[in-house]
Amino acid sequence: MNWGSLSNFIDMGGRGFYVWGSYLITLVCIVFELVLLSRQKSALWQRLTQIMKLNKQG
């Protein structure tokens, strides 16, 4: 399609709400997944640190 202006591009021929909404939902899901992965990584490092400390003591 040929977009004559920025507003036509954003409108997407009347389907802009669905197009941009699906991009937004996808972005939110990706960010949520990255946050969860980061928290899991931090928890894993804390647990490994605790295990290492216990191994040095015993």
N, C-alpha and C positions, 0 to 999 in steps of 0.2 A: 504494500500500500504506500501511497505517497502522502506524507504528512505536510500540510501547508503551514502549520504553526505549532507552537508548543502546546497550546490548549487542545488542538486536534489530536496530537500525539497522546496527551494524558487521557483524553476522552476515549480513545481507541475505538472510534465508530460506535459509541454507546455501550461498549463493553469494558470500559476502563475500570469500573468498580470491581468487577470480577477478576480482571487481569492483575491490577495492582493489589487487590485484596489477597489473591493467592500468592503473589510475591511476598507480601508482608507476613502472611502466615508461615510461609517457608522460612523466611529470615528469622522469625521468632523461634521456630522449632530448632533451627541450626544453632542459634545463640543459646537456647535452653540446653541443648545437648552438650555444647562446649562448656557451659557452666557446670553441668553434672559431671562431665569428665574431669574437669579441673578439681572439683571437690573430691572425687574418688581418688585422684592422684595424690592429693594432699593427705587424705586418710591413709592411703597405702604407705606413703613415706613415713607418717607418724608411727604406724604399726611396725614397719620394718626397723625404725629407730629403736622402738621399745624392745623388739626381739634382740637386736644387736646388744643393747644394754644388759638385758637379762643373760645373754650368752657370755658376756664378759665377766659378769658377777659369778656365774656358776661354773 
